[in-house]
Amino acid sequence: MSTVLIIGASRGIGFEFTRQYAADGARVIGTVRRAEDAARLRELGARPLLLDVVDEATVAEFGEQLHGEKLDVAIYNAGVYGPRTSAIAAPGGLDFDAVMHINVRAPMQLIPQLVPGLAAAAGKLAIISSRMGSISLMSSTSGWLYRTSKAAANAALRAAAIELGTQGIICVAFHPGWVRTDMGGASADIDASTSVAGMRRVLAAANASQHGKFLNFNGEQLAW
């Protein structure tokens, strides 16, 4: 039985990852920020762990909760969009700190803690990024702060892949598509089930040729 860790599992894409992996018989560990969200994961057969990625003490201790675990798959899904800007506008300090902390600092703090479990299983690490973080493909100023945070998260994943590849860990960044979630909105292109099913297929088949790459949910390689 494979073990899957979903960081940010209480709703949206993270909850759908939890639902699909659990339904297929995987042992799923999912993080939630609030104790009241844990019951939904238990109903799916998953093991909930409390983790608020903006709480430095909780993040620092998270690795202890995973001690001895072999992780076949670990997915960093926690994220926030921030201000819904349509043009270049200076972000407020609180907005900047919140978006950059959750989208960039938290995965950089957590990835090193996942390495022992991933290395023990020759596992796969994915972060849920966004096409909006691609510098090469950028053609709009909308969500300026969010775009910047996802470009930084992509760089963090790409750098981590250089080191983690030597330990047998496959690392990828995903664009999940424009998904109908609280963040994506009701008019988005695809539902969470379609997005997650695609990413799971890509992860299951991922090998050295996908390592350190930026991938669409359907497996298409995207430019950084």
C-alpha positions in Angstrom: 0.0 0.0 0.0 1.4 3.4 -1.0 1.5 6.3 1.4 0.5 9.7 0.2 0.9 13.0 2.0 -1.2 16.0 1.0 -0.3 19.3 2.5 -3.4 21.5 2.4 -6.1 18.8 2.2 -9.2 20.4 3.7 -10.8 21.7 0.5 -10.6 22.2 -3.2 -7.8 20.4 -5.1 -6.2 19.1 -1.9 -9.4 17.5 -0.7 -10.0 15.9 -4.1 -6.4 14.4 -4.1 -7.3 12.9 -0.7 -10.6 11.6 -1.9 -9.2 10.0 -5.0 -6.1 8.5 -3.5 -8.0 7.1 -0.5 -10.7 5.6 -2.9 -7.9 3.8 -4.7 -6.7 2.2 -1.5 -3.7 4.4 -0.7 -2.9 5.3 2.9 -3.4 9.1 2.9 -2.1 11.6 5.4 -3.7 15.0 4.9 -3.0 18.3 6.7 -5.7 20.6 7.9 -5.5 24.0 9.7 -8.4 23.5 12.0 -9.5 20.5 14.1 -13.0 20.8 12.7 -11.8 20.0 9.2 -10.2 16.7 10.3 -13.5 14.9 10.5 -14.0 15.2 6.7 -10.7 13.5 6.1 -11.4 10.7 8.5 -14.7 10.1 6.7 -12.6 9.4 3.6 -10.3 7.0 5.5 -7.4 9.5 5.6 -5.3 10.4 8.6 -5.5 14.1 9.4 -2.6 16.1 10.8 -3.0 19.6 12.1 -0.6 22.0 10.3 -0.9 25.8 9.8 1.8 26.6 7.3 2.0 30.2 8.6 2.6 29.0 12.2 6.4 28.7 12.4 6.4 26.5 15.5 3.9 24.1 14.0 5.9 23.9 10.7 9.2 23.4 12.6 7.7 20.4 14.4 5.9 18.9 11.4 8.8 16.6 10.6 8.5 14.9 14.0 4.9 13.9 13.1 6.3 12.1 10.0 9.2 10.4 11.8 9.6 6.9 10.3 7.1 7.4 7.5 8.0 6.2 4.0 6.3 8.7 1.6 5.6 7.4 -1.9 4.0 10.7 -2.9 4.1 14.1 -1.2 2.1 17.1 -2.6 2.3 20.7 -1.4 -1.1 22.1 -2.2 -1.5 24.9 0.3 -1.8 28.3 -1.4 -3.5 31.7 -1.5 -4.2 34.1 -4.3 -4.1 37.4 -2.5 -5.3 40.7 -4.1 -7.3 40.3 -7.2 -5.5 43.0 -9.1 -5.7 43.6 -12.9 -2.8 46.0 -13.3 0.6 46.8 -11.7 -0.2 47.9 -8.2 2.1 48.0 -5.1 1.0 45.2 -2.7 0.3 46.1 0.9 2.7 44.7 3.4 0.2 42.3 5.0 -0.9 41.0 1.6 2.7 40.5 0.5 3.7 38.7 3.7 0.7 36.3 3.6 1.0 35.3 0.0 4.8 34.9 0.0 4.7 33.0 3.3 2.1 30.5 2.3 3.1 30.1 -1.4 6.9 30.3 -1.1 8.4 30.2 2.5 6.2 27.3 3.7 7.1 24.9 1.0 10.8 25.9 1.4 10.5 25.1 5.1 8.6 21.9 4.7 10.4 20.2 1.7 13.6 19.5 3.7 11.4 17.8 6.4 9.9 15.5 3.7 13.2 14.3 2.3 13.8 11.4 4.7 10.4 9.8 4.0 10.6 10.4 0.3 14.1 9.1 0.0 13.2 6.0 2.0 10.5 5.2 -0.6 12.2 6.6 -3.7 9.1 8.8 -3.8 7.7 11.7 -5.8 7.4 15.3 -4.7 5.0 17.7 -6.3 4.0 21.3 -5.7 0.8 22.8 -7.0 2.0 25.9 -8.8 0.3 27.8 -11.6 0.9 28.7 -15.3 0.6 32.2 -14.0 4.0 31.7 -12.5 5.7 31.0 -15.8 7.9 33.9 -16.7 8.3 32.7 -20.3 4.5 32.4 -20.9 3.4 35.6 -19.0 1.1 37.8 -21.0 -0.9 39.6 -18.4 -0.4 41.7 -15.2 -3.4 40.3 -13.4 -2.7 38.8 -10.0 0.7 40.4 -10.0 1.6 39.3 -6.5 0.3 35.7 -7.0 2.3 35.4 -10.3 5.4 36.5 -8.5 4.9 34.0 -5.6 4.3 31.1 -8.0 7.4 32.0 -10.0 9.4 31.9 -6.8 7.8 28.6 -5.8 8.8 27.2 -9.2 12.4 28.3 -8.6 12.4 26.6 -5.2 11.1 23.3 -6.6 13.6 23.5 -9.5 16.5 24.1 -7.1 15.3 21.3 -4.7 15.2 18.9 -7.7 18.9 19.3 -8.3 19.7 17.9 -4.8 16.8 15.5 -4.3 17.3 13.8 -7.6 20.5 12.3 -6.3 18.5 10.7 -3.6 16.1 9.0 -6.0 13.2 11.5 -5.5 11.3 12.7 -8.6 10.3 16.4 -8.3 7.7 18.2 -10.4 5.8 21.5 -10.3 2.2 21.3 -11.6 -0.2 23.7 -13.3 -3.5 22.1 -12.2 -5.4 23.9 -14.9 -8.0 26.6 -14.3 -10.1 24.7 -11.8 -13.5 25.4 -10.4 -12.6 25.9 -6.7 -13.0 28.7 -4.2 -9.8 30.2 -5.7 -10.6 29.5 -9.4 -14.2 30.5 -9.3 -17.3 29.0 -10.8 -16.5 30.0 -14.4 -13.2 28.1 -14.5 -12.5 25.5 -17.3 -12.4 22.2 -15.4 -13.6 20.6 -12.2 -11.2 19.4 -9.4 -11.9 15.8 -10.2 -10.6 16.1 -13.8 -7.6 18.2 -12.7 -6.6 15.8 -9.9 -7.1 12.6 -12.0 -4.8 14.1 -14.6 -2.1 15.0 -12.1 -2.3 11.6 -10.5 -1.8 9.9 -13.8 1.2 12.0 -14.6 2.8 11.4 -11.2 2.2 7.7 -11.3 4.1 7.5 -14.6 6.7 10.2 -13.8 10.4 9.2 -14.1 13.7 10.8 -14.6 12.6 12.5 -17.9 10.0 14.5 -15.9 12.2 15.3 -13.0 12.6 19.0 -12.2 10.0 19.9 -14.8 7.0 22.2 -14.9 4.0 20.2 -16.1 0.4 20.8 -17.0 -2.2 18.6 -15.4 -2.3 16.5 -18.6 1.4 16.0 -18.7 2.4 18.7 -21.2 5.7 20.3 -20.3 5.4 24.0 -19.7 8.2 26.6 -20.0 9.5 28.1 -16.7 
